[in-house]
Amino acid sequence: CVVHRGHRRHGADDITEGERLNLIVWTRNIEYRRSRLWSKFNIQSRSSGYKRESEPPDLVCLSFTHDRDYGVFKEYKGDKKRHRGKGWCPPIHAEYEGFMEEESVD
């Protein structure tokens, strides 16, 4: 089980047999999202609490939809290529030393 509030790198190993079942629960509360507390933890700024990454990501934690450096470590295949250059993670203030952003394809 993985539980997190989002805005963090995370991943799962590929399965070689059987099947995986994921349950993803997104919670929304419009009043909370209007609050300063939500803004503090959910914007991509230094005050968000997203700490600087200490090293490059573990390959299992890379996301082709979220990570700005996915293409540096893995190849986009098929229709996943449309995500190149559109990631947000890590935020600029949280880049690990030596971070290299992939090139965007528009």
Contacts in CASP RR format, 6 or more apart in sequence:
PFRMAT RR
TARGET T0000
AUTHOR 0000-0000-0000
METHOD contacts of the structure
MODEL  1
CVVHRGHRRHGADDITEGERLNLIVWTRNIEYRRSRLWSKFNIQSRSSGY
KRESEPPDLVCLSFTHDRDYGVFKEYKGDKKRHRGKGWCPPIHAEYEGFM
EEESVD
2 10 0 8 1.000
4 10 0 8 1.000
5 41 0 8 1.000
7 42 0 8 1.000
7 44 0 8 1.000
7 48 0 8 1.000
7 50 0 8 1.000
7 89 0 8 1.000
8 50 0 8 1.000
9 53 0 8 1.000
9 57 0 8 1.000
9 61 0 8 1.000
9 62 0 8 1.000
9 63 0 8 1.000
9 66 0 8 1.000
9 67 0 8 1.000
9 89 0 8 1.000
9 90 0 8 1.000
10 61 0 8 1.000
11 60 0 8 1.000
11 61 0 8 1.000
11 62 0 8 1.000
11 63 0 8 1.000
12 20 0 8 1.000
12 60 0 8 1.000
13 60 0 8 1.000
32 38 0 8 1.000
33 42 0 8 1.000
40 47 0 8 1.000
40 48 0 8 1.000
40 49 0 8 1.000
41 48 0 8 1.000
41 49 0 8 1.000
42 48 0 8 1.000
44 50 0 8 1.000
44 88 0 8 1.000
44 91 0 8 1.000
45 91 0 8 1.000
45 93 0 8 1.000
46 93 0 8 1.000
48 91 0 8 1.000
50 90 0 8 1.000
50 91 0 8 1.000
50 93 0 8 1.000
50 94 0 8 1.000
51 94 0 8 1.000
52 93 0 8 1.000
52 94 0 8 1.000
52 95 0 8 1.000
52 96 0 8 1.000
53 90 0 8 1.000
53 94 0 8 1.000
53 95 0 8 1.000
53 96 0 8 1.000
53 99 0 8 1.000
54 96 0 8 1.000
55 96 0 8 1.000
55 97 0 8 1.000
56 69 0 8 1.000
56 73 0 8 1.000
56 96 0 8 1.000
56 99 0 8 1.000
57 67 0 8 1.000
57 69 0 8 1.000
57 73 0 8 1.000
59 73 0 8 1.000
59 74 0 8 1.000
62 69 0 8 1.000
62 70 0 8 1.000
62 73 0 8 1.000
62 74 0 8 1.000
63 70 0 8 1.000
63 89 0 8 1.000
64 70 0 8 1.000
64 74 0 8 1.000
64 76 0 8 1.000
64 80 0 8 1.000
64 83 0 8 1.000
65 83 0 8 1.000
65 86 0 8 1.000
65 87 0 8 1.000
66 87 0 8 1.000
66 88 0 8 1.000
66 89 0 8 1.000
67 87 0 8 1.000
67 89 0 8 1.000
67 90 0 8 1.000
68 85 0 8 1.000
68 87 0 8 1.000
68 88 0 8 1.000
68 89 0 8 1.000
68 90 0 8 1.000
68 101 0 8 1.000
68 102 0 8 1.000
69 99 0 8 1.000
69 100 0 8 1.000
69 101 0 8 1.000
69 102 0 8 1.000
70 76 0 8 1.000
70 83 0 8 1.000
70 84 0 8 1.000
70 87 0 8 1.000
70 102 0 8 1.000
71 84 0 8 1.000
71 102 0 8 1.000
72 100 0 8 1.000
72 101 0 8 1.000
72 102 0 8 1.000
76 83 0 8 1.000
76 84 0 8 1.000
81 105 0 8 1.000
84 102 0 8 1.000
84 103 0 8 1.000
84 104 0 8 1.000
84 105 0 8 1.000
85 101 0 8 1.000
85 102 0 8 1.000
85 103 0 8 1.000
85 104 0 8 1.000
85 105 0 8 1.000
86 104 0 8 1.000
90 96 0 8 1.000
90 99 0 8 1.000
END
